[in-house]
Amino acid sequence: MKTKKNIWICVVIGVIVLIGIIFLSGNLRQQEDLTNENKNQETVSWMNTELKDIRTGETFKTSDFEGKPVLLESFAVWCPTCTKQ
């Protein structure tokens, strides 16, 4: 009798653990999907940013270069190496 009780306890614990794993994996997938949607929205807003060419004064959007390689270089005015560039 004690053995059957132990088996049932193990089965119940196993089912609870299995349900927990399924529940957690579903939540993680939903969070990943939301994160990917937010990344896409940020990319779209970034792609519509207007910039001005300091040499010609021409205004352009970063989306004009979609599908082309682009090199963005950031610098700080207080950085001696950066200001030399």
C-alpha positions as CSV (number, residue, x, y, z in Angstrom):
1,M,0.0,0.0,0.0
2,K,2.8,2.4,0.9
3,T,4.5,1.7,-2.5
4,K,1.4,2.6,-4.4
5,K,1.0,5.8,-2.4
6,N,4.7,6.7,-3.2
7,I,4.1,6.0,-6.9
8,W,1.0,8.3,-7.0
9,I,2.9,11.0,-5.2
10,C,5.7,10.8,-7.8
11,V,3.2,10.9,-10.6
12,V,1.4,13.9,-9.2
13,I,4.7,15.7,-8.7
14,G,5.8,14.8,-12.2
15,V,2.6,16.2,-13.7
16,I,2.9,19.4,-11.7
17,V,6.5,19.8,-12.9
18,L,5.5,19.1,-16.5
19,I,2.7,21.6,-16.4
20,G,5.1,24.2,-14.9
21,I,7.7,23.6,-17.6
22,I,5.0,24.0,-20.3
23,F,3.7,27.1,-18.7
24,L,7.1,28.7,-18.4
25,S,8.2,27.9,-21.9
26,G,5.0,29.4,-23.3
27,N,5.6,32.6,-21.3
28,L,9.2,32.8,-22.5
29,R,8.1,32.5,-26.1
30,Q,5.6,35.3,-25.7
31,Q,8.2,37.5,-24.1
32,E,10.6,36.8,-27.0
33,D,7.8,37.7,-29.5
34,L,7.1,41.0,-27.7
35,T,10.8,41.8,-27.6
36,N,11.2,41.1,-31.3
37,E,8.2,43.3,-32.1
38,N,9.7,46.1,-30.1
39,K,13.0,45.7,-31.9
40,N,11.3,46.0,-35.2
41,Q,9.4,49.1,-34.1
42,E,12.7,50.7,-32.9
43,T,14.4,49.8,-36.2
44,V,11.5,51.4,-38.2
45,S,11.7,54.6,-36.2
46,W,15.5,54.7,-36.5
47,M,15.2,54.2,-40.3
48,N,13.0,57.3,-40.6
49,T,15.5,59.6,-38.9
50,E,16.5,62.6,-41.0
51,L,20.1,63.6,-41.2
52,K,22.0,66.5,-42.8
53,D,25.2,66.1,-44.8
54,I,27.6,68.7,-43.3
55,R,29.5,69.0,-46.6
56,T,26.6,69.6,-49.0
57,G,23.8,70.6,-46.6
58,E,21.6,68.0,-48.2
59,T,19.0,66.3,-46.0
60,F,18.5,62.6,-46.2
61,K,16.9,59.7,-44.3
62,T,18.7,56.6,-43.2
63,S,16.0,54.6,-44.9
64,D,17.5,55.9,-48.2
65,F,20.3,53.5,-47.7
66,E,18.2,50.4,-46.9
67,G,19.8,47.3,-48.2
68,K,23.2,49.0,-48.6
69,P,26.1,48.8,-46.2
70,V,26.4,51.9,-44.0
71,L,29.2,52.9,-41.7
72,L,28.1,55.0,-38.8
73,E,30.9,56.4,-36.7
74,S,30.2,58.0,-33.4
75,F,32.6,60.3,-31.5
76,A,32.8,62.5,-28.5
77,V,34.0,66.1,-28.7
78,W,36.1,65.6,-25.5
79,C,38.0,62.6,-27.0
80,P,41.3,63.7,-28.6
81,T,41.4,60.6,-30.9
82,C,37.8,61.1,-32.0
83,T,38.3,64.8,-32.9
84,K,41.3,64.0,-35.0
85,Q,39.1,61.8,-37.2
